[in-house]
Amino acid sequence: MVSDTLRRLLLCCLLCLVQALVLNQIHLFNCATPLLYVYMALVFPMGYPRWAQLLWCFALGLAVDTFSNTPGVAAASMTLIGAMQPGFFALFVQRDAPDDLRPSARAIGKMKFAFYVSALVLLYCVVFFALEMFSFFHWLRWLECAGGSALLTIILVLTIESVRKQ
């Protein structure tokens, strides 16, 4: 339990630093920014306590909000994804799957994992940019930002997953 907490704390700090120092400086076509910190919410195992998952997601979102000057946007979006992840991941595994099954390309297959990541990241980006813009007057700009950021984030997450050992 302690090693899992330390590993998650290290991952949380690493993702927050990478986002704040490197990825927040990337604005492809002046609208698409990779949001890699959502990776933490995607890889919680099946039997992980729901309260702990929500707490981790909220804490990481709050840390990213602090460094990115987006008051509450990342925290709210990460908490939503943290709440939806267990039920959504259950759609991609068999009923007799072990309780400690972790979402990965090796565990559920590359195509299922790619669809799982794509759906949750797209939902995250739509919610994130809807809260950030807080207006649908510029809906084309909103779609560009959400779609572009989702695409960049999906590519980064799938790349990390392809080189990660398990």
N, CA, C and O of each residue as an XYZ file, in Angstrom:
664
protein
N       0.817     -1.195      0.000
C       0.000      0.000      0.000
C       0.862      1.260      0.000
O       0.580      2.219     -0.719
N       1.922      1.245      0.822
C       2.797      2.410      0.894
C       3.551      2.586     -0.417
O       3.716      3.710     -0.891
N       4.008      1.492     -1.003
C       4.743      1.608     -2.263
C       3.821      2.104     -3.385
O       4.255      2.868     -4.247
N       2.556      1.674     -3.378
C       1.606      2.152     -4.373
C       1.355      3.650     -4.205
O       1.279      4.384     -5.190
N       1.228      4.093     -2.976
C       1.012      5.518     -2.709
C       2.218      6.339     -3.143
O       2.064      7.403     -3.742
N       3.412      5.852     -2.843
C       4.619      6.575     -3.259
C       4.764      6.594     -4.777
O       5.171      7.601     -5.355
N       4.433      5.487     -5.412
C       4.509      5.419     -6.877
C       3.519      6.398     -7.498
O       3.853      7.096     -8.455
N       2.315      6.450     -6.963
C       1.312      7.384     -7.494
C       1.696      8.841     -7.223
O       1.465      9.712     -8.061
N       2.282      9.103     -6.051
C       2.729     10.456     -5.740
C       3.852     10.889     -6.682
O       3.880     12.034     -7.133
N       4.767      9.981     -6.976
C       5.843     10.277     -7.917
C       5.279     10.521     -9.319
O       5.696     11.456    -10.001
N       4.331      9.681     -9.748
C       3.701      9.868    -11.059
C       2.951     11.194    -11.112
O       3.000     11.899    -12.119
N       2.266     11.529    -10.038
C       1.519     12.788     -9.962
C       2.467     13.989    -10.095
O       2.205     14.916    -10.861
N       3.553     13.957     -9.353
C       4.531     15.058     -9.416
C       5.187     15.139    -10.790
O       5.367     16.231    -11.331
N       5.543     13.994    -11.352
C       6.180     13.965    -12.659
C       5.254     14.504    -13.746
O       5.667     15.320    -14.570
N       4.019     14.052    -13.746
C       3.063     14.534    -14.754
C       2.776     16.019    -14.593
O       2.636     16.737    -15.583
N       2.690     16.478    -13.363
C       2.437     17.902    -13.117
C       3.616     18.752    -13.604
O       3.419     19.792    -14.233
N       4.833     18.306    -13.312
C       6.015     19.046    -13.760
C       6.146     19.054    -15.274
O       6.429     20.099    -15.860
N       5.948     17.922    -15.912
C       6.038     17.854    -17.369
C       4.979     18.753    -18.003
O       5.253     19.452    -18.979
N       3.776     18.732    -17.446
C       2.710     19.572    -17.988
C       3.036     21.054    -17.811
O       2.900     21.841    -18.747
N       3.464     21.426    -16.617
C       3.690     22.842    -16.326
C       4.924     23.398    -17.047
O       4.901     24.530    -17.531
N       5.980     22.618    -17.119
C       7.228     23.137    -17.669
C       7.389     22.940    -19.165
O       8.056     23.738    -19.824
N       6.792     21.892    -19.714
C       7.017     21.591    -21.128
C       5.735     21.707    -21.953
O       5.674     22.492    -22.899
N       4.723     20.936    -21.601
C       3.555     20.809    -22.479
C       2.674     22.048    -22.511
O       1.995     22.283    -23.511
N       2.663     22.845    -21.455
C       1.874     24.083    -21.483
C       2.467     25.125    -22.429
O       1.809     26.112    -22.757
N       3.706     24.909    -22.868
C       4.344     25.840    -23.799
C       4.031     25.487    -25.254
O       4.344     26.257    -26.161
N       3.415     24.327    -25.476
C       3.082     23.871    -26.825
C       1.649     24.269    -27.146
O       0.710     23.873    -26.456
N       1.499     25.051    -28.193
C       0.174     25.450    -28.670
C       0.165     25.269    -30.183
O       0.357     26.224    -30.936
N      -0.057     24.050    -30.611
C      -0.036     23.714    -32.026
C      -1.197     24.405    -32.730
O      -2.348     24.258    -32.320
N      -0.903     25.151    -33.778
C      -1.897     25.930    -34.525
C      -2.663     26.889    -33.618
O      -3.808     27.243    -33.897
N      -2.025     27.296    -32.547
C      -2.569     28.248    -31.581
C      -3.851     27.749    -30.897
O      -4.643     28.554    -30.408
N      -4.055     26.432    -30.862
C      -5.245     25.933    -30.168
C      -5.038     24.572    -29.523
O      -5.711     24.287    -28.532
N      -4.162     23.721    -30.013
C      -4.021     22.356    -29.506
C      -2.854     22.266    -28.522
O      -1.705     22.529    -28.877
N      -3.166     21.895    -27.292
C      -2.175     21.722    -26.245
C      -2.307     20.305    -25.680
O      -3.400     19.909    -25.276
N      -1.211     19.531    -25.643
C      -1.321     18.187    -25.059
C      -1.568     18.266    -23.554
O      -0.926     19.054    -22.858
N      -2.487     17.460    -23.057
C      -2.845     17.437    -21.640
C      -2.514     16.047    -21.083
O      -3.411     15.252    -20.803
N      -1.245     15.771    -20.931
C      -0.770     14.435    -20.605
C      -1.137     13.978    -19.204
O      -1.187     12.773    -18.959
N      -1.393     14.876    -18.286
C      -1.664     14.498    -16.895
C      -2.924     13.654    -16.756
O      -3.121     13.021    -15.719
N      -3.779     13.627    -17.770
C      -4.983     12.794    -17.727
C      -4.605     11.306    -17.732
O      -5.433     10.456    -17.406
N      -3.375     10.996    -18.094
C      -2.894      9.613    -18.115
C      -3.035      8.960    -16.746
O      -3.315      7.765    -16.654
N      -2.845      9.734    -15.689
C      -2.955      9.165    -14.346
C      -4.358      8.636    -14.071
O      -4.515      7.591    -13.440
N      -5.361      9.341    -14.534
C      -6.741      8.903    -14.305
C      -7.086      7.680    -15.148
O      -8.000      6.931    -14.803
N      -6.379      7.472    -16.229
C      -6.686      6.367    -17.132
C      -6.159      5.021    -16.652
O      -6.667      3.983    -17.075
N      -5.159      5.011    -15.783
C      -4.477      3.752    -15.456
C      -4.778      3.222    -14.058
O      -4.016      2.405    -13.542
N      -5.855      3.659    -13.437
C      -6.229      3.089    -12.143
C      -6.747      1.670    -12.341
O      -7.519      1.429    -13.269
N      -6.341      0.720    -11.491
C      -6.827     -0.660    -11.632
C      -8.300     -0.777    -11.259
O      -8.884      0.139    -10.682
N      -8.884     -1.914    -11.597
C     -10.321     -2.117    -11.393
C     -10.746     -2.027     -9.934
O     -11.742     -1.369     -9.634
N     -10.035     -2.656     -9.031
C     -10.472     -2.723     -7.646
C      -9.996     -1.564     -6.785
O     -10.112     -1.626     -5.561
N      -9.467     -0.519     -7.386
C      -8.949      0.613     -6.609
C     -10.114      1.342     -5.944
O     -11.153      1.535     -6.576
N      -9.964      1.752     -4.681
C     -11.073      2.435     -3.991
C     -11.503      3.708     -4.720
O     -10.664      4.513     -5.125
N     -12.796      3.879     -4.882
C     -13.337      5.012     -5.624
C     -12.970      6.333     -4.970
O     -12.637      7.293     -5.664
N     -13.026      6.397     -3.634
C     -12.710      7.652     -2.940
C     -11.252      8.047     -3.170
O     -10.944      9.227     -3.338
N     -10.359      7.061     -3.177
C      -8.939      7.355     -3.387
C      -8.689      7.817     -4.822
O      -7.879      8.710     -5.068
N      -9.384      7.205     -5.742
C      -9.239      7.593     -7.144
C      -9.698      9.030     -7.360
O      -9.030      9.800     -8.049
N     -10.828      9.389     -6.778
C     -11.326     10.757     -6.898
C     -10.388     11.752     -6.222
O     -10.167     12.853     -6.728
N      -9.848     11.361     -5.089
C      -8.918     12.236     -4.370
C      -7.642     12.469     -5.170
O      -7.168     13.601     -5.260
N      -7.080     11.407     -5.752
C      -5.878     11.543     -6.572
C      -6.146     12.424     -7.793
O      -5.345     13.299     -8.120
N      -7.258     12.193     -8.452
C      -7.586     12.972     -9.652
C      -7.801     14.445     -9.315
O      -7.323     15.332    -10.023
N      -8.525     14.692     -8.227
C      -8.749     16.083     -7.826
C      -7.441     16.769     -7.443
O      -7.211     17.918     -7.820
N      -6.580     16.071     -6.696
C      -5.305     16.662     -6.272
C      -4.419     16.983     -7.473
O      -3.812     18.053     -7.525
N      -4.339     16.076     -8.429
C      -3.535     16.348     -9.619
C      -4.138     17.493    -10.423
O      -3.408     18.362    -10.899
N      -5.443     17.507    -10.578
C      -6.086     18.603    -11.294
C      -5.868     19.942    -10.611
O      -5.653     20.956    -11.277
N      -5.922     19.949     -9.283
C      -5.684     21.189     -8.532
C      -4.244     21.658     -8.687
O      -3.992     22.856     -8.816
N      -3.296     20.718     -8.676
C      -1.886     21.079     -8.875
C      -1.666     21.647    -10.276
O      -0.948     22.632    -10.441
N      -2.274     21.038    -11.270
C      -2.144     21.547    -12.639
C      -2.812     22.914    -12.757
O      -2.284     23.803    -13.425
N      -3.953     23.090    -12.124
C      -4.612     24.399    -12.119
C      -3.715     25.477    -11.519
O      -3.666     26.605    -12.011
N      -3.018     25.123    -10.471
C      -2.137     26.078     -9.803
C      -1.022     26.545    -10.727
O      -0.702     27.733    -10.768
N      -0.431     25.614    -11.467
C       0.697     25.955    -12.327
C       0.279     26.453    -13.702
O       1.082     27.075    -14.398
N      -0.949     26.197    -14.105
C      -1.385     26.555    -15.452
C      -2.308     27.769    -15.489
O      -2.698     28.215    -16.569
N      -2.659     28.304    -14.336
C      -3.536     29.469    -14.252
C      -4.908     29.188    -14.880
O      -5.453     30.013    -15.613
N      -5.442     28.017    -14.576
C      -6.798     27.663    -15.007
C      -7.593     27.315    -13.753
O      -7.693     26.140    -13.401
N      -8.154     28.301    -13.075
C      -8.737     28.075    -11.756
C      -9.907     27.088    -11.747
O     -11.019     27.418    -12.160
N      -9.638     25.888    -11.273
C     -10.669     24.887    -11.079
C     -11.040     24.073    -12.299
O     -11.772     23.091    -12.175
N     -10.562     24.444    -13.472
C     -10.971     23.769    -14.700
C     -10.406     22.353    -14.753
O     -11.149     21.401    -14.994
N      -9.114     22.203    -14.533
C      -8.496     20.876    -14.580
C      -8.970     20.015    -13.408
O      -9.162     18.810    -13.567
N      -9.159     20.617    -12.243
C      -9.621     19.851    -11.077
C     -11.018     19.285    -11.321
O     -11.276     18.122    -11.013
N     -11.908     20.086    -11.863
C     -13.266     19.608    -12.137
C     -13.269     18.541    -13.226
O     -13.963     17.531    -13.109
N     -12.503     18.760    -14.271
C     -12.454     17.803    -15.376
C     -11.816     16.489    -14.955
O     -12.294     15.417    -15.326
N     -10.734     16.565    -14.177
C     -10.072     15.341    -13.705
C     -10.968     14.571    -12.744
O     -10.996     13.341    -12.775
N     -11.695     15.279    -11.896
C     -12.602     14.604    -10.968
C     -13.711     13.888    -11.734
O     -14.093     12.778    -11.363
N     -14.227     14.495    -12.781
C     -15.237     13.847    -13.606
C     -14.685     12.583    -14.255
O     -15.345     11.543    -14.241
N     -13.499     12.658    -14.815
C     -12.891     11.492    -15.459
C     -12.584     10.420    -14.414
O     -12.759      9.231    -14.677
N     -12.127     10.833    -13.232
C     -11.880      9.873    -12.160
C     -13.141      9.155    -11.726
O     -13.093      7.980    -11.363
N     -14.271      9.849    -11.758
C     -15.540      9.223    -11.385
C     -16.050      8.294    -12.476
O     -16.692      7.290    -12.169
N     -15.786      8.595    -13.722
C     -16.306      7.801    -14.828
C     -15.405      6.634    -15.218
O     -15.879      5.678    -15.833
N     -14.127      6.688    -14.877
C     -13.167      5.688    -15.338
C     -13.498      4.263    -14.921
O     -13.418      3.377    -15.772
N     -13.864      3.973    -13.669
C     -14.120      2.570    -13.312
C     -15.265      1.939    -14.103
O     -15.141      0.812    -14.582
N     -16.354      2.646    -14.238
C     -17.481      2.116    -14.993
C     -17.183      1.980    -16.471
O     -17.622      1.033    -17.123
N     -16.432      2.936    -16.992
C     -16.094      2.895    -18.401
C     -15.097      1.779    -18.699
O     -15.193      1.112    -19.729
N     -14.136      1.577    -17.789
C     -13.164      0.503    -17.988
C     -13.826     -0.861    -17.895
O     -13.407     -1.803    -18.567
N     -14.845     -0.973    -17.074
C     -15.562     -2.250    -16.918
C     -16.235     -2.678    -18.219
O     -16.486     -3.867    -18.416
N     -16.529     -1.739    -19.105
C     -17.115     -2.077    -20.398
C     -16.147     -2.833    -21.301
O     -16.580     -3.524    -22.223
N     -14.844     -2.713    -21.051
C     -13.840     -3.282    -21.933
C     -13.225     -4.584    -21.423
O     -12.386     -5.172    -22.106
N     -13.622     -5.039    -20.249
C     -13.054     -6.275    -19.696
C     -14.148     -7.314    -19.522
O     -15.335     -6.990    -19.489
N     -13.732     -8.559    -19.412
C     -14.683     -9.632    -19.191
C     -15.162     -9.612    -17.745
O     -14.513     -9.040    -16.870
N     -16.289    -10.233    -17.513
C     -16.875    -10.230    -16.167
C     -16.022    -10.970    -15.152
O     -16.033    -10.628    -13.969
N     -15.281    -11.980    -15.597
C     -14.466    -12.760    -14.676
C     -13.031    -12.243    -14.581
O     -12.132    -12.981    -14.178
N     -12.814    -10.994    -14.945
C     -11.474    -10.398    -14.881
C     -11.065    -10.207    -13.419
O     -11.923     -9.968    -12.568
N      -9.777    -10.307    -13.118
C      -9.322    -10.107    -11.740
C      -9.570     -8.676    -11.261
O      -9.628     -7.738    -12.056
N      -9.713     -8.533     -9.945
C     -10.021     -7.216     -9.371
C      -8.878     -6.217     -9.489
O      -9.109     -5.009     -9.424
N      -7.654     -6.697     -9.662
C      -6.515     -5.785     -9.736
C      -6.037     -5.564    -11.173
O      -4.894     -5.159    -11.385
N      -6.890     -5.822    -12.153
C      -6.531     -5.641    -13.559
C      -6.311     -4.161    -13.849
O      -7.164     -3.321    -13.562
N      -5.154     -3.861    -14.420
C      -4.809     -2.478    -14.758
C      -5.083     -2.226    -16.241
O      -4.815     -3.093    -17.072
N      -5.605     -1.070    -16.575
C      -5.823     -0.751    -17.986
C      -4.489     -0.618    -18.717
O      -3.679      0.249    -18.389
N      -4.273     -1.459    -19.683
C      -3.079     -1.381    -20.518
C      -3.364     -2.079    -21.830
O      -4.327     -2.838    -21.946
N      -2.526     -1.819    -22.813
C      -2.696     -2.442    -24.123
C      -2.472     -3.943    -24.031
O      -3.090     -4.706    -24.774
N      -1.603     -4.376    -23.136
C      -1.345     -5.807    -22.976
C      -2.499     -6.516    -22.277
O      -2.797     -7.669    -22.588
N      -3.139     -5.848    -21.353
C      -4.195     -6.489    -20.561
C      -5.500     -6.636    -21.334
O      -6.148     -7.680    -21.251
N      -5.893     -5.625    -22.075
C      -7.201     -5.680    -22.747
C      -7.096     -5.681    -24.264
O      -8.116     -5.791    -24.945
N      -5.904     -5.563    -24.807
C      -5.724     -5.531    -26.252
C      -5.497     -4.115    -26.748
O      -5.981     -3.150    -26.156
N      -4.763     -4.003    -27.825
C      -4.381     -2.678    -28.329
C      -5.573     -1.864    -28.826
O      -5.664     -0.667    -28.551
N      -6.473     -2.494    -29.545
C      -7.602     -1.744    -30.093
C      -8.585     -1.317    -29.004
O      -9.073     -0.187    -29.014
N      -8.870     -2.211    -28.075
C      -9.766     -1.849    -26.974
C      -9.145     -0.738    -26.132
O      -9.833      0.196    -25.721
N      -7.846     -0.843    -25.879
C      -7.184      0.185    -25.084
C      -7.183      1.524    -25.824
O      -7.405      2.570    -25.215
N      -6.939      1.492    -27.115
C      -6.944      2.738    -27.899
C      -8.331      3.386    -27.877
O      -8.439      4.607    -27.770
N      -9.384      2.582    -27.978
C     -10.736      3.133    -27.931
C     -11.059      3.668    -26.535
O     -11.671      4.727    -26.393
N     -10.643      2.925    -25.507
C     -10.845      3.347    -24.118
C     -10.182      4.696    -23.864
O     -10.799      5.612    -23.319
N      -8.923      4.806    -24.265
C      -8.174      6.056    -24.077
C      -8.801      7.181    -24.893
O      -8.975      8.292    -24.393
N      -9.134      6.897    -26.132
C      -9.689      7.938    -27.010
C     -10.997      8.499    -26.464
O     -11.204      9.713    -26.465
N     -11.871      7.624    -26.002
C     -13.167      8.090    -25.505
C     -13.017      8.940    -24.243
O     -13.625     10.004    -24.134
N     -12.210      8.472    -23.296
C     -12.066      9.233    -22.054
C     -11.299     10.539    -22.260
O     -11.641     11.558    -21.660
N     -10.275     10.516    -23.096
C      -9.512     11.744    -23.355
C     -10.373     12.755    -24.110
O     -10.320     13.951    -23.822
N     -11.159     12.286    -25.064
C     -12.038     13.203    -25.783
C     -13.065     13.820    -24.843
O     -13.326     15.021    -24.909
N     -13.645     13.009    -23.973
C     -14.582     13.533    -22.979
C     -13.894     14.551    -22.069
O     -14.458     15.603    -21.768
N     -12.685     14.236    -21.637
C     -11.944     15.157    -20.781
C     -11.712     16.492    -21.485
O     -11.944     17.551    -20.903
N     -11.258     16.443    -22.729
C     -10.952     17.680    -23.453
C     -12.204     18.501    -23.735
O     -12.168     19.730    -23.671
N     -13.298     17.840    -24.043
C     -14.556     18.566    -24.280
C     -14.990     19.295    -23.009
O     -15.356     20.469    -23.061
N     -14.950     18.605    -21.873
C     -15.341     19.224    -20.604
C     -14.356     20.322    -20.214
O     -14.762     21.401    -19.783
N     -13.056     20.045    -20.365
C     -12.025     21.014    -19.995
C     -12.194     22.319    -20.765
O     -12.208     23.395    -20.167
N     -12.324     22.231    -22.089
C     -12.413     23.455    -22.883
C     -13.788     24.114    -22.784
O     -13.900     25.327    -22.966
N     -14.823     23.345    -22.501
C     -16.134     23.957    -22.269
C     -16.103     24.786    -20.988
O     -16.663     25.882    -20.943
N     -15.451     24.267    -19.948
C     -15.338     25.033    -18.703
C     -14.377     26.209    -18.856
O     -14.598     27.274    -18.278
N     -13.321     26.019    -19.626
C     -12.346     27.098    -19.792
C     -12.919     28.258    -20.597
O     -12.724     29.416    -20.227
N     -13.615     27.974    -21.679
C     -14.182     29.040    -22.505
C     -15.477     29.576    -21.917
O     -15.775     30.763    -22.051
N     -16.246     28.715    -21.269
C     -17.499     29.060    -20.607
C     -18.437     29.835    -21.520
O     -19.207     30.688    -21.077
N     -18.350     29.513    -22.814
C     -19.203     30.176    -23.786
C     -19.242     29.307    -25.046
O     -18.248     28.681    -25.416
N     -20.395     29.282    -25.688
C     -20.494     28.555    -26.943
C     -20.671     29.508    -28.127
O     -21.122     29.098    -29.197
N     -20.315     30.775    -27.931
C     -20.390     31.718    -29.023
C     -19.317     31.432    -30.065
O     -19.528     31.648    -31.259
N     -18.177     30.951    -29.615
C     -17.082     30.601    -30.515
C     -16.955     29.085    -30.546
O     -15.918     28.532    -30.181
N     -18.009     28.425    -30.982
C     -18.055     26.974    -30.924
C     -17.044     26.325    -31.855
O     -16.571     25.228    -31.558
N     -16.694     26.958    -32.973
C     -15.703     26.386    -33.871
C     -14.322     26.386    -33.214
O     -13.567     25.422    -33.340
N     -14.007     27.449    -32.530
C     -12.731     27.525    -31.789
C     -12.710     26.473    -30.674
O     -11.685     25.838    -30.425
N     -13.853     26.300    -30.009
C     -13.966     25.294    -28.949
C     -13.728     23.891    -29.510
O     -13.013     23.092    -28.906
N     -14.320     23.597    -30.653
C     -14.124     22.293    -31.293
C     -12.674     22.081    -31.714
O     -12.133     20.987    -31.559
N     -12.044     23.132    -32.249
C     -10.637     23.030    -32.649
C      -9.745     22.737    -31.441
O      -8.877     21.866    -31.496
N      -9.968     23.468    -30.363
C      -9.154     23.268    -29.161
C      -9.382     21.889    -28.556
O      -8.421     21.195    -28.223
N     -10.621     21.489    -28.411
C     -10.923     20.188    -27.809
C     -10.435     19.045    -28.690
O      -9.811     18.107    -28.196
N     -10.710     19.113    -29.975
C     -10.301     18.045    -30.891
C      -8.803     17.951    -31.049
O      -8.240     16.857    -31.011
N      -8.145     19.091    -31.227
C      -6.689     19.098    -31.389
C      -5.972     18.634    -30.137
O      -5.031     17.843    -30.209
N      -6.412     19.122    -29.002
C      -5.788     18.703    -27.741
C      -6.040     17.230    -27.465
O      -5.152     16.528    -26.980
N      -7.235     16.761    -27.767
C      -7.541     15.335    -27.575
C      -6.651     14.481    -28.472
O      -6.121     13.465    -28.024
N      -6.483     14.874    -29.717
C      -5.643     14.112    -30.633
C      -4.194     14.053    -30.150
O      -3.589     12.980    -30.133
N      -3.642     15.188    -29.762
C      -2.263     15.206    -29.252
C      -2.127     14.374    -27.981
O      -1.146     13.649    -27.815
N      -3.092     14.475    -27.096
C      -3.038     13.723    -25.839
C      -3.154     12.225    -26.092
O      -2.439     11.437    -25.473
N      -4.038     11.827    -26.987
C      -4.191     10.409    -27.309
C      -2.897      9.852    -27.888
O      -2.472      8.756    -27.523
N      -2.276     10.598    -28.784
C      -1.007     10.153    -29.371
C       0.057      9.993    -28.294
O       0.793      9.007    -28.295
N       0.148     10.953    -27.373
C       1.138     10.860    -26.293
C       0.868      9.688    -25.363
O       1.794      8.969    -24.988
N      -0.381      9.489    -24.989
C      -0.725      8.389    -24.073
C      -0.443      7.043    -24.725
O       0.121      6.155    -24.084
N      -0.821      6.876    -25.978
C      -0.566      5.609    -26.659
C       0.929      5.381    -26.882
O       1.390      4.240    -26.867
N       1.679      6.449    -27.087
C       3.130      6.322    -27.212
C       3.748      5.890    -25.893
O       4.593      4.995    -25.867
N       3.338      6.510    -24.809
C       3.849      6.113    -23.486
C       3.477      4.673    -23.187
O       4.289      3.921    -22.649
N       2.276      4.287    -23.527
C       1.832      2.923    -23.267
C       2.601      1.903    -24.081
O       2.816      0.780    -23.625
N       3.021      2.282    -25.288
C       3.749      1.335    -26.135
C       5.189      1.113    -25.661
O       5.781      0.072    -25.945
N       5.753      2.089    -24.937
C       7.127      1.914    -24.447
C       7.187      1.524    -22.983
O       8.265      1.212    -22.477
N       6.062      1.532    -22.290
C       6.020      1.215    -20.866
C       6.166     -0.282    -20.657
O       5.555     -1.076    -21.372
N       6.971     -0.666    -19.680
C       7.117     -2.077    -19.316
C       6.064     -2.434    -18.287
O       5.636     -1.592    -17.498
N       5.656     -3.679    -18.304
C       4.720     -4.121    -17.256
C       5.039     -5.511    -16.843
O       4.368     -6.066    -15.973
